[in-house]
Amino acid sequence: MAFKNILTEFKEGVATLTLNRAPLNVLNIEMMEEINTYFEELMKEKSLKLLVIQAAGKAFSAGVDVGEHLGDLVYKMIEVFHKMFRLMDSLKVPSIAVVNGSALGGGCELALYCDMVIATEKAKFGQPEIQVGVFPPIAALVFPRMIGRKKALELILSGDIISAQEALNLGLVNKIVPEASLAGEANGFIEKFKKLSGIVLKLTKEATLAGLNDDMDQGLKAIEKIYLDRLMKTNDALEGLKAFLDKRKPTWKDN
């Protein structure tokens, strides 16, 4: 199937998804629905052993379209956005993000939700949602599990953007490589897993996550409820999103 906003390839058990919405790969509902359609197609591939997510252009992804956070559209946006991560879990195979440039907001969540991340020295990661009056649901779910409560709260509550090196130090990134050799380095990293048994990779990932004893879906449902039923009913969430779209500073009223 041909897609408008993404490129796909399936070869030797490796499914490669390339974000291809110039210039910044902003994730709108249409693009996320294409990603979900592709993930659903991959569910039928018995030989699938690895998922690779990368991006064309100067940024991995600047995040989810802010305009689609407003009004009733937010319910659809959250549904399709979170469906990407639920489908990634359902695929059960190991996943690798290849990141060059900025991975911010929903783009950061998509990259760091992957089991492993290869990044260039130019890569940057951050969850700036708090600055426009909302919070990052997936980061709220996984950051405390990945880097601990204190640093997770600092990143989520401040909206700070961190370098690839700091992400590596925190354990959010596996390897930093020069931009010029990204393709070769990524292929070499991927090659290690292509040589292994697909079913053993799946079961090993399942066992590792089972050892954490986390019910990710229940956690995400609780976060969704806070986001949609409480956060999006505040004046400040609406103000922050509108201020971003209007290119002005928000005026917070704390209600």
N, C-alpha and C positions, 0 to 999 in steps of 0.2 A: 504493500500500500504506500502511495506517495503522500507526503505530508507537506504542509505549508511552512511550518515554523521549526521543524526538526529534521535531521538527517539520521538514517538508521542503517546499520549493517549487521549481518549475522554471519559469522565465519568461524569455523573450527571450534564451535561451542561458546564463542564469545560474542555477546550482543553489545554493540556500541551505539549509544545514543548521543548525538551531537546537537546541542542547543544552537539554533541557527536563525535567530530573530534579531537582525541588526538594528541599532548598533550595540546595544547593551544586554541583549537577551532577557529583556523584562518579561516575566512570566505572567501572561494574561490568561484568562479562562480558556480561550481557544487553544493556546499553546499547551496548557496543562492537560486539556482534554485529549490532545494528540499524544502527549506523553503517556497518558493512561491507556489510550487505545493500543499503543505499542506494547506497553507492559502486559496488557491482557492478551495480546497476540503471543507474547513470549511464554505465557503460561502453558501454551500448547507444544512448546519446543522441548521435547524430552532430552535432547542432547545439550541443552543450555547448561553451562557450568560457571559462567562469569558475566557480570553486567558492568560495563564501563560507561561512565557519563562524562562527557567533555563538552567543550563549547568552541564555536567559531567566533572570530572577532576579538576585540580588545578587552573584553570582560567575560568572565564565566557567566555571571548573571547579576544584574543590579537589584534583583528582587521581584516581588509580586507587584503588579500594576496597582498603584495607590488608588486610582480612580475606581477600581473594582472592590474597594473596601467600604464603599459608601452605600447607604440605603439597603434595600432588600438584596442587592447584588452580593453583599458580604456573605450571605448564607450559601450561595452558589459557589463563591470563590473559596470559602473554607472547605466546602464539600470536595471540590475537585483538587484543591491543593493537598489536603490530607489524604485523599485517595491515592496520590502518587506514593506516599510513604507506606500506606497499607498494602499497596500492590508490590512494592519493593520487598516488604516482609513476606508476602505470599509467594514470591518467586523463590525465596529460600536460598538462592545462590549468593556467594560472596559478591560484593560490589566495590568498585574502585572509581573514585572521582579524579579527574585530571584537570587541575585548575591553573589557569594563567590569567593574571589581571584580578579584578575585584570580584569577590563572591560576597554579596551583601544581602541582608534580609532573607527572603525566601530562597535566594540563590545560595546563601551561606548554609542555610538549613539543608538544602538539597545536596550540596557537596559534602557536608560534614555528617549527614545521615549515612552516607556510604561507609562501608566497613573499613576501607582504606583510602587514603588521599595522597596523591602526588601533586606537588605544587612547585611553581617556579619562584625565583627570588622576588618577582614582581607581584606575586599573589597577595591579596589582602582579604581579611575575613572580618565580618562584623554584623551585629544585629542592631541597626539604628532605629528600630521601630518605636522605641520608647520616646524618641524625640519628636515623633508625629502623633503621639497619644495612644499608641497601641502596644502590644507586646508580641514576641515571636513564639507561637504555640509549640512548634517542633523543638526549638531550642530550649524552651522551658521543660520539655519532656526529656531531652537527651543530654543537655549540657551537664546537669548535676551528676548524671551517671558517668559521664566521660571525664570530667575535670574536677569534680567535687563541688559541694554547695557554695563555698565562699567565692571562688573565682567565677563560677557560673552566674551567680547573682551579680557580681561586679560587671561582667560583660553584658548581661541582659538589662540590668537597671541603668547602666551608664550609656549604652549604645556605642561604646568605644570600638574603633576599628583597629585591628591588630595586624602586624606583619606576618609573613609566612614563617619567619624565624620564631616569633613568639608562639604562633600556632603549633609549630614543631615542639617547642619547649613544653607546651601544655599537653602534648599528646594528641592534638587534634589533627595533625598531619604526620604522615609516615616518613616522607622524604622530600627534600628540597633539591631541585635540579636547575641548571642554567636554562634560560628561556630558549636559547639556540638549540639545545639538545633535548628539548622536552619530548618530542615524538619518539626518538630513539630510546630515551630513558624509560618512558612509559611502556613502550613495547617490550623492553627487557624485563620490566617489573611484571607485566601481564603474562609474559612467556612462562614464568615460574609456575603459574597456576594452570596454564593450558596443558602442561605435561601431566597433571594429576587427574585422579578419578573424579568425575563430576558428582557422582552420588556420595563419595566419601567427603568431598568438599562441603556439600549440602548438610550432611549429617554432622560434620565437625562444627560447622557454624551453628547449627541448631543446638548441639550439646553445649557449646560455649555460652550461648545466650540463655539456655535453660539454667546454666549454673548461676546466672545473675538473678534468677527467679523473679523476673520482672514481667508483669502483664502490661505490655506497651499499649495495647488497644484500650484497656480500661483507663489507663493514665491519660491517653489522648482524649477519650470521651469526657473525662472530668475537666480537662483543659478547654476543650471546645465549649462546654457549658458556661464556663467563666467568661470566655471570649465573646460568645454570641449573646448570652442572656444577661450579662452584667456589664462587661467592658463596653460593648457597642451601644449600650443604652445610656452611657455617660455623655455629658456635654463636652468634656475635654477630648474624648476620642474623636468626636465629630469635628471639633475645632482644630485639632492637630492635623487631621487628614485634609481638611479644607485649606488650612494654612499652607500645607505642603503644595497642594495643587495651585494655590494662588501665589506661590513664591514669596511668602511673608512669614514673619515669626508668629507662632501661636500665642494667644493670650489665654493662659490657664485660669480656670475658676475653681478647680479642685472639686468638681461635682459632675 
